[in-house]
Structure formats: C-alpha cells, structure tokens
Amino acid sequence: MNRRDFLRVLERSAVIAALGHCVKGSSLSLVAAQGESQTVLDGRRGRPQIAITMDDPQVELGPFMGWKEANRRILGALGERKLKAALFVCGMRVDRVEGKALLSGWDDAGHLICNHSYSHLMYLRKTGYEEFAADFLRDEAIIAPYRHRTALFRYPYLKEGDTVEKRDHFRGLLKEHGYRVGHVTVDASDWYVDERMMARLRNVAGAKLEPYRDYLIAHLLDRAGFYRQLALDVLGREVRHTLLVHYRMINALFLREVMAAFEKAGWEWIDADRAFEDPVFRREPQTLPAGESLIWALAAETGKFKERLRWPGEDDVYEKPKMDALGL
Ligand SMILES: [Zn+2]
C-alpha cells in the first residue's frame, strides 16, 4: 500500500466513523455504518415519487383573487420546497400583456413552460387533424420567448384522438417538432372542486373554505393512490408520477397544504423534468378513443383491467354526488 492509498483508506475510515457518530452517537463498525446508510437510502427509494404539473394558467381567476396573488402563492408553495413544476400553457388564456408577466414569473423561477394548445380543443369527433395541428402550432409562438420553454405537449382534456388516423397523425407531428407528450399519470377533478367553491363564495360572502380544502386533499390523495396501484398492477413497478392540477384559486389557496398532505401520506415530491425522464412516458398506448391518464391508457391497452376503468377516467359527474351529499 503506497502513501496515497493509505491516506485514502484513512480518510474513508474517518468519514465512516463520523457517519457512525452522526447516526448513532457512537462510533460504529464499518459493517454497521454501511447498513445504516443503506437503510436510509432504501427508505428514500421506497417512497412513491410525484411531480406537480399545472395546466391552464390564466389572468382571469374570477372575482376573488387576481393572477398576481395566485402567482405569488403558487410559486411560493413550490419555492419553499425548491421544487420545479411543469406549466402547460393554453395560449388563449394568457395572450395579452398580463399573461406574459404571469408566464415570466414561472420562467424566472425555473419551471418548465410547455404547450397545451392555443384554443383548448377536444380532439374527438368534432375536431379534425388539420384544425388540431394548427392550434398546437399556434401555441408555439406563445411559449417560444421563455428560457424554460420545453417541448412537452399536453392534450386538452387528455383526449388524444378518436380514430387511428387522427391519433397517429398527430403523434407523428409531435415527433417532427421534437415534442413528447406531457402525460398525466394522476388525473383528478380539482377544477370541479374549485368551481363548487367559487359558486359557494358567490352565494355566501365569507363562506368557510376549509371544507373545500379538505375535499380537494382527500380527492387528490384518493386518485393518486388509485393510479399508483394501477401502475403497479399494470407495469409491475413504481413509476414517477405526474399530478394534474389547474391554475385556479383553490390551488393558489391550498397547494401548500396539498403538498404537505402528500408528504404525510408517504409521497415524495420531485421536479417535473425528473418525473418525465421515466421511460414510461415514452409509451404510446394503442387505445381508442386515445388518451386519459397514461396509466389508465396502459391499463386499457392490456384489456385486463376493465372493471377498474371508467371513461372518462375523471370528471365532475363522479364528484358531484359526493359533494352534494357533503353539502359543498
Ligand atoms: Zn387544460
């Protein structure tokens, strides 16, 4: 053993001893120290991971909150955790001076700025390929000026075409433009909980909002649990998840608490670009009508999970009776 090797061994022992002190308050043997750090790593690896993806930033959130306040709160909640989200921009909602300022706030904070079409068309019967393709390209100009513009496209309503031709033609166009699909794995109806909350606020000045927060948190956790289990059953492994939430007042008010609730339930928040690195996001389910959560579509493609799949995967009709019953 030469001097340099000796020093390296000495250094490593010192580090391990320090680690032992740090972990247990006394020096540990090499084996015990390694075991300890392994446990910490395993613990981390065992937590399901999920990223925030937020759709439809808008300068008009209704009469109770302005977009500046919404931006401050949402970016604040993400910033506290040093977390980078993906923002899916629908051009018509931000195509004005304030909209540019809204998007700049996200861009400056390092979040991904992605394409969600210009007019939010539903790519089913009424919308043909030509119209849908032109609308996707029109949104390019909206997101082009931003440093963190990212070539991810999210289909409005998560609808990816109702014929093989439409579906595959548009998938081809995305590839031509260097795009990938910004899939949702955990779909939900946060927008509907927001609609109900806004209706209550319009009817009852100063109405209590906590019950809407609690419903939102329970709903998102429930859907995350459902899609996580479905992914495990379909793919046989844990995937990195992407949660769909919308740029709405309810999330501006409560995103911080949503995030804390997920952590308490065992989830780990990760950056959106890290989530989208998971190879699952390169899958192209051959289903019709195409779309929904990526996990939903992969499950449908196998033909084995029919009793667990409803279409659409998520919608207001599933939440309405539950919210009615709760008097929300
Ligand atoms: Zn949308």
Boltz pocket constraint, residues with backbone or C-beta under 6 A from the ligand:
constraints:
  - pocket:
      binder: B
      contacts: [[A, 55], [A, 56], [A, 90], [A, 116], [A, 120], [A, 155], [A, 156], [A, 157]]
      max_distance: 6.0
